[in-house]
Amino acid sequence: MNSNSLNNKNSSVLVVDDESGMRTALQANFQRYGWRVETANGVREAARALALSSFDLVVSDIRMRDGDGFEVMCSVHESSPNTAVILLTAFGSVPEAVESMRSGAFDYLAKPISFEQLQAAAARVMERMNKKTASAAVPTTTANAGMVSSGIIGRTPALLQALQRARAAASTDADVLIEAESGTGKELLAKFIHENSDRSRKPFVAVNCAAVPEHLLESELFGHAKGAFTGASAAKAGKFELADGGTLLLDEIGEMPLNLQPKLLRILQEREFERLGETRSTRINIRVIATTNASLGSMVEQGRFRSDLYYRLNVIPLSIPPLRERLEDIPALVKYFAERFAVETNSALPVIDQGFVERLQICRWPGNIRELSNFMRRVLSLHQGATIDAACFYKEFQPLGKVHAAPTPVVDPGTTISVLEKLHVENTLALVHGNRTHAAVMLGISLRTMRNKIREYGLPPRRYA
């Protein structure tokens, strides 16, 4: 990287770190290349600086005494959505921290860092900004704030761990099998892998094995020669050929007919195939990502899927957590869906009441992100111009099953308040199957207070997650 790439006196950076030595070192190095530099010793001071000035770049530590880098990133997105953020994470942090910056940051670096690394990342920021200025690109909106690459939104540990594994997979050419529930975003995870791989500039081609009629699937995948069958009036390239150099997504691979599975296995092993009606082999250079909402291992045991194909696909197994395991991401998802709806309908951004969001966080969402997305579209379409509050939720929510109320505790007159509170806390936890976050939302207390109540009343901590 040419050191002159940072020599831009019009560039500005805010350095946020609660270690004075780190702030001083980063400030000196940026100033050496002509940057205008301001520093902040934590989250609160960073918020004040962002309210008073705009910056091209914010460089922030993740863990600080008064908060974390995610809060800084939220302040950036609120005050200046076009400002890039680079997060710094120390060795020894939870593994997911390395991926968490993808909830909105431009890049991340692991401490201890060299300024050469930071210089290269900052140069990429300026290159991106210069391209935007030169091309007069479409104006951005806050609809993209907080988004992970490929539209995956959130920063809960379960999601970030999945993204960390996906990024590791992206650095290789190995085939990937993604097993997860319907509606969780398996195709988005596949795109995330593609976009973070060396194949990102090549095609990403998807085929839904469940949506193509069985008699057409072979032609769809492998292509055909002219006259190969009745109606084949011209030669056609298949999905494998179209994906050459890039990534082929085989969505719902469990639906692939058994008679086609040997041919797919050969292609995966040899990386060559023949179009229908041809004998000449065509070599391809692709990565295959397969997804399924079923357990292929169970299908192998039942004789519904070939074991050799399963083992060939399952080089790197990945999953993405269901929404019920990442309910903390619902506020960010609601914000994203509301902003996207406003852009699509060219309408004002709706006002979302906290009570509405809290009720969403209590639901199980068996249809996952897809179900939440459709519910948000329903609510936003039918309540335009109104504040989206708890009343909107109760009017529009249609659960698949019955919602059982918490059991009413039976108590004797004179029972102390502390005993009543213990019973109420215990029954609320039972209602939400021990999920402390859900229970805290229902009771209107913080998660920290909920933990304290569990400890205070001697409730078994291992039972509650």
C-alpha positions in Angstrom: 0.0 0.0 0.0 1.4 3.4 -1.0 1.8 5.6 2.1 0.7 8.6 -0.1 -2.7 7.0 -0.3 -3.5 8.5 3.1 -1.9 11.8 2.5 -5.2 13.7 2.3 -5.6 16.9 4.4 -9.3 16.9 3.7 -9.8 13.6 5.5 -11.0 13.4 9.1 -11.0 10.6 11.6 -12.4 10.1 15.2 -10.3 7.7 17.3 -12.2 6.2 20.2 -10.4 4.2 22.8 -10.3 4.3 26.6 -6.5 3.6 26.7 -4.7 6.9 26.5 -1.6 5.3 25.0 -3.5 3.8 22.1 -5.3 7.1 21.4 -2.1 9.0 21.4 -0.3 6.5 19.1 -3.2 6.4 16.6 -3.6 10.1 16.6 0.1 10.7 15.9 0.1 8.2 13.0 -2.9 9.6 11.4 -1.6 13.1 11.7 1.6 12.1 10.1 -0.4 11.4 6.9 -2.3 14.7 7.1 -5.6 13.6 8.6 -7.6 15.9 10.8 -7.8 13.8 14.0 -10.1 14.0 17.1 -10.1 11.6 19.9 -12.6 10.3 22.5 -11.9 8.3 25.6 -15.1 6.3 25.5 -18.7 5.9 24.2 -20.2 9.0 25.8 -17.4 11.3 24.6 -17.6 9.8 21.1 -21.3 10.5 21.0 -20.7 14.2 21.8 -17.9 14.5 19.2 -20.2 12.9 16.6 -23.0 15.3 17.5 -20.7 18.3 16.9 -18.7 17.3 13.9 -18.8 14.9 10.9 -16.0 12.5 10.1 -14.9 10.4 7.1 -13.8 7.6 9.4 -14.3 6.4 13.0 -11.8 4.0 14.5 -13.1 2.5 17.7 -12.1 -0.1 20.2 -14.9 -2.7 20.8 -14.6 -3.1 24.6 -14.4 0.1 26.7 -15.2 0.9 30.3 -18.4 2.9 29.6 -19.7 0.7 26.7 -18.7 -0.9 23.5 -17.9 -0.1 19.9 -21.4 -1.2 18.8 -22.8 1.8 20.7 -20.3 4.1 18.9 -21.4 2.5 15.6 -25.0 3.2 16.4 -24.2 6.9 17.1 -22.4 7.0 13.8 -25.3 5.5 11.9 -27.7 7.9 13.5 -25.7 11.1 13.0 -23.7 10.3 9.8 -24.7 7.1 7.9 -22.0 7.7 5.2 -19.2 7.7 7.8 -17.2 4.4 7.8 -16.3 2.6 11.0 -13.3 0.4 11.7 -13.5 -1.6 14.9 -10.5 -2.9 16.9 -10.8 -6.1 19.0 -8.3 -7.5 21.4 -7.0 -11.1 21.4 -8.8 -13.0 24.1 -12.2 -11.4 23.3 -15.1 -13.8 22.6 -14.6 -15.3 19.1 -17.8 -13.7 17.8 -16.4 -10.3 18.4 -14.2 -10.7 15.3 -17.3 -11.0 13.2 -19.6 -8.6 15.0 -18.3 -5.6 13.2 -20.2 -6.9 10.1 -23.3 -5.6 11.7 -22.4 -2.3 10.2 -18.7 -1.6 10.3 -16.5 -1.2 7.2 -13.7 -3.4 8.6 -12.1 -4.7 11.8 -8.6 -5.3 13.0 -7.3 -7.5 15.8 -5.1 -6.0 18.5 -2.2 -5.6 18.7 -2.3 -3.8 15.4 0.3 -2.3 13.1 -0.4 1.1 11.7 0.3 -0.4 8.3 -2.8 -2.6 8.7 -4.9 0.4 9.7 -3.4 2.5 6.9 -4.5 -0.1 4.4 -8.0 -0.3 5.8 -8.3 3.5 5.9 -7.1 3.7 2.3 -9.9 1.4 1.3 -12.4 3.7 3.0 -11.1 6.8 1.1 -11.1 4.8 -2.2 -14.7 3.9 -1.7 -15.6 7.5 -0.8 -13.8 8.9 -3.8 -15.6 6.5 -6.1 -19.0 7.6 -4.7 -18.1 11.2 -5.2 -16.9 10.6 -8.8 -19.9 8.6 -9.9 -22.6 10.6 -8.1 -24.1 7.3 -6.9 -27.7 6.8 -5.8 -28.2 8.5 -2.4 -27.9 6.2 0.6 -30.5 5.9 3.3 -30.4 4.7 6.8 -32.2 1.6 5.6 -28.7 0.0 5.3 -27.5 1.1 8.7 -26.6 -1.9 10.9 -26.8 -4.3 8.0 -24.3 -7.2 7.7 -23.1 -7.9 4.2 -25.7 -9.6 2.1 -28.6 -8.2 4.2 -28.0 -10.3 7.3 -28.8 -8.1 10.3 -28.0 -8.6 13.9 -25.2 -9.1 16.4 -26.3 -11.8 18.8 -23.6 -14.3 19.7 -25.3 -17.2 17.9 -25.6 -15.2 14.6 -22.1 -13.9 14.9 -20.6 -17.3 15.5 -22.4 -18.5 12.4 -21.0 -15.6 10.4 -17.5 -16.3 11.8 -17.6 -19.8 10.5 -19.0 -18.6 7.2 -16.2 -16.2 6.8 -13.7 -18.9 7.5 -15.4 -21.1 4.9 -15.3 -18.2 2.4 -11.5 -18.1 2.6 -11.4 -21.6 1.1 -12.8 -23.3 -2.1 -14.4 -26.1 -0.1 -18.1 -27.0 -0.8 -20.5 -26.0 2.0 -23.7 -27.5 3.3 -26.1 -25.1 5.2 -28.7 -26.9 7.3 -31.2 -24.5 8.9 -34.9 -23.9 9.4 -37.0 -22.3 6.6 -37.1 -18.6 6.7 -33.8 -18.1 8.6 -31.8 -16.7 5.6 -29.9 -19.6 4.2 -29.6 -18.0 0.8 -28.3 -14.8 2.4 -25.7 -16.8 4.2 -24.7 -18.4 0.9 -24.4 -14.9 -0.6 -22.3 -13.8 2.4 -19.8 -16.6 1.7 -19.7 -15.7 -2.0 -19.2 -12.0 -1.4 -16.4 -12.6 1.1 -14.5 -15.1 -1.1 -12.1 -14.7 -4.0 -15.0 -15.5 -6.3 -17.0 -12.4 -5.4 -16.5 -10.8 -8.8 -17.7 -13.9 -10.6 -21.3 -15.2 -10.9 -23.5 -16.2 -8.0 -26.1 -18.6 -9.5 -29.0 -20.1 -7.5 -31.3 -23.0 -8.4 -34.2 -24.1 -6.2 -34.2 -27.9 -6.4 -37.8 -28.0 -5.0 -39.2 -25.5 -7.4 -38.1 -27.0 -10.7 -40.2 -29.9 -12.0 -38.3 -33.2 -11.8 -38.3 -33.8 -15.6 -36.7 -30.4 -16.2 -34.2 -30.3 -13.3 -31.4 -32.2 -15.2 -31.7 -29.8 -18.1 -31.8 -26.8 -15.7 -28.6 -27.9 -14.0 -26.5 -29.3 -16.8 -28.0 -27.6 -19.9 -28.8 -29.4 -23.2 -27.8 -29.5 -26.8 -30.2 -28.5 -29.6 -32.5 -31.4 -30.3 -31.7 -33.2 -27.1 -35.4 -33.7 -26.5 -38.7 -32.6 -27.9 -38.9 -28.9 -27.6 -35.2 -28.3 -27.4 -35.1 -26.0 -30.4 -31.8 -24.4 -29.3 -28.8 -25.2 -27.1 -29.0 -24.0 -23.6 -26.4 -23.6 -20.9 -27.2 -25.0 -17.5 -26.7 -23.5 -14.0 -23.3 -25.3 -13.6 -22.0 -23.7 -16.7 -23.4 -20.3 -15.9 -21.7 -20.4 -12.5 -18.3 -21.1 -13.9 -15.7 -19.2 -11.9 -18.1 -18.4 -9.2 -20.6 -20.0 -6.8 -23.5 -22.3 -7.5 -26.2 -22.4 -4.8 -28.3 -25.7 -4.8 -31.2 -24.6 -2.6 -33.2 -27.3 -0.9 -30.8 -30.0 -2.0 -32.8 -32.6 -0.1 -35.5 -32.4 -2.8 -33.1 -33.6 -5.5 -34.4 -36.8 -7.1 -32.3 -39.9 -6.2 -31.8 -40.7 -9.9 -29.9 -37.4 -10.4 -27.8 -37.6 -7.3 -25.0 -39.8 -8.9 -24.6 -37.3 -11.7 -24.3 -34.5 -9.2 -21.7 -36.5 -7.2 -19.6 -37.0 -10.3 -19.6 -33.3 -11.1 -18.6 -32.5 -7.5 -15.7 -35.0 -7.7 -14.5 -34.3 -11.2 -15.6 -30.7 -11.8 -16.8 -31.6 -15.3 -20.1 -32.5 -16.9 -21.9 -33.1 -20.2 -24.9 -31.3 -21.5 -27.9 -33.4 -22.3 -27.5 -34.7 -25.8 -23.8 -34.2 -25.8 -20.8 -36.5 -25.2 -18.2 -33.8 -24.9 -17.3 -33.0 -21.3 -17.0 -29.4 -20.1 -14.7 -28.5 -17.2 -15.9 -26.0 -14.7 -14.3 -24.1 -11.8 -17.0 -23.5 -9.2 -17.8 -23.7 -5.5 -21.0 -25.4 -4.6 -23.1 -24.3 -1.6 -26.1 -26.6 -0.8 -28.9 -25.6 1.6 -31.6 -27.7 3.2 -34.3 -27.2 5.9 -34.2 -31.0 6.6 -31.6 -33.2 8.2 -29.7 -34.8 5.4 -28.1 -37.2 7.9 -31.6 -38.5 8.8 -32.6 -38.7 5.1 -29.5 -40.8 4.5 -30.6 -43.2 7.3 -34.0 -43.4 5.7 -32.6 -44.2 2.3 -33.9 -40.9 0.8 -30.5 -39.3 0.1 -27.2 -40.9 -1.0 -24.6 -41.2 1.7 -21.7 -40.6 -0.6 -23.3 -37.3 -1.9 -24.0 -36.2 1.6 -20.4 -36.7 2.7 -19.2 -34.9 -0.5 -21.4 -31.9 0.2 -20.8 -31.8 3.9 -17.2 -30.6 3.7 -18.0 -27.5 5.7 -21.3 -27.8 7.6 -22.9 -24.5 8.6 -26.1 -23.4 10.1 -27.9 -20.1 10.9 -29.9 -19.8 14.2 -33.7 -19.5 14.2 -35.1 -16.2 15.2 -36.3 -17.5 18.5 -32.6 -17.9 19.5 -31.7 -14.3 18.5 -34.7 -12.3 19.7 -32.3 -9.5 20.7 -31.9 -8.8 17.0 -35.6 -8.0 16.6 -35.3 -4.2 17.3 -32.7 -3.9 14.5 -34.8 -6.1 12.1 -37.9 -4.0 12.8 -36.0 -0.8 12.1 -34.7 -2.2 8.9 -38.1 -3.5 7.7 -39.7 -0.1 8.5 -37.0 1.8 6.7 -37.2 -0.5 3.7 -41.0 -0.1 3.5 -40.7 3.7 3.7 -38.2 3.7 0.8 -40.3 1.2 -1.3 -43.6 3.2 -0.8 -41.9 6.7 -0.9 -43.5 7.4 2.5 -42.5 8.9 5.8 -40.6 6.6 8.2 -43.2 5.2 10.6 -43.0 5.7 14.3 -42.5 2.4 16.1 -43.5 2.3 19.7 -41.3 0.3 22.1 -44.4 -1.7 23.3 -44.8 -3.1 19.8 -41.2 -4.2 19.7 -41.4 -5.8 23.1 -44.4 -8.0 22.0 -42.5 -9.1 19.0 -39.7 -10.3 21.2 -42.0 -12.6 23.2 -43.2 -14.5 20.1 -41.7 -17.8 18.9 -41.7 -17.0 15.2 -41.8 -20.5 13.7 -41.4 -19.0 10.3 -38.4 -17.1 11.4 -37.2 -13.9 9.5 -39.6 -14.5 6.6 -42.6 -14.6 9.0 -41.4 -11.5 10.8 -40.8 -9.7 7.5 -44.3 -10.5 6.2 -45.9 -9.5 9.5 -44.1 -6.2 9.5 -45.3 -5.6 5.9 -48.9 -6.4 7.0 -48.7 -4.0 9.9 -47.0 -1.2 8.0 -49.4 -1.5 5.1 -52.6 -1.4 7.2 -51.5 1.2 9.7 -49.8 3.8 7.5 -49.6 7.2 9.2 -50.3 5.8 12.6 -47.8 5.0 15.4 -47.1 1.3 15.3 -47.9 0.3 18.9 -49.0 -2.7 21.0 -52.6 -2.3 19.7 -51.4 -2.8 16.1 -49.6 -6.0 17.2 -52.7 -7.5 18.9 -54.9 -6.5 16.0 -52.7 -8.1 13.3 -50.8 -10.9 14.9 -52.1 -14.4 14.0 -50.2 -17.1 15.8 -50.3 -20.7 14.5 -51.1 -22.1 17.9 -52.7 -21.0 21.1 -50.8 -18.7 23.5 -51.1 -20.1 27.0 -51.3 -17.7 29.8 -48.9 -18.0 32.8 -50.5 -20.0 35.6 -52.0 -17.9 38.4 -50.1 -18.6 41.6 -52.3 -19.6 44.6 -51.2 -17.7 47.7 -52.6 -17.4 51.2 -53.5 -14.0 52.7 -50.6 -12.4 54.4 -48.0 -13.8 52.0 -45.1 -11.4 51.9 -44.4 -9.3 48.8 -41.0 -11.0 48.3 -42.7 -14.4 48.1 -45.3 -13.1 45.7 -42.5 -11.5 43.6 -40.6 -14.8 43.6 -43.7 -16.7 42.4 -44.4 -14.1 39.7 -40.8 -14.2 38.4 -40.7 -18.0 38.5 -44.0 -18.3 36.6 -43.0 -15.8 34.0 -39.8 -17.7 33.4 -41.8 -20.9 33.1 -44.1 -19.2 30.5 -41.1 -18.3 28.3 -39.4 -21.7 28.8 -36.6 -20.2 31.0 -35.5 -17.5 28.6 -34.4 -14.6 30.9 -34.4 -12.0 28.1 -38.1 -12.8 27.2 -39.1 -12.8 30.9 -37.3 -9.5 31.5 -39.2 -7.9 28.6 -42.6 -9.2 30.0 -41.8 -7.9 33.5 -40.6 -4.6 32.3 -37.2 -4.9 33.9 -33.6 -5.1 32.6 -31.8 -8.3 31.9 -29.4 -7.4 34.7 -32.2 -7.0 37.2 -33.6 -10.4 36.0 -30.3 -12.1 36.7 -30.2 -10.5 40.1 -33.8 -11.7 40.9 -32.8 -15.3 39.9 -29.8 -15.1 42.2 -31.8 -13.3 45.0 -34.5 -15.9 45.1 -32.2 -18.9 44.8 -33.7 -20.0 41.5 -31.5 -22.6 39.7 -29.4 -20.5 37.2 -28.7 -23.4 34.9 -32.3 -23.8 34.1 -32.6 -20.2 32.8 -30.7 -19.1 29.7 
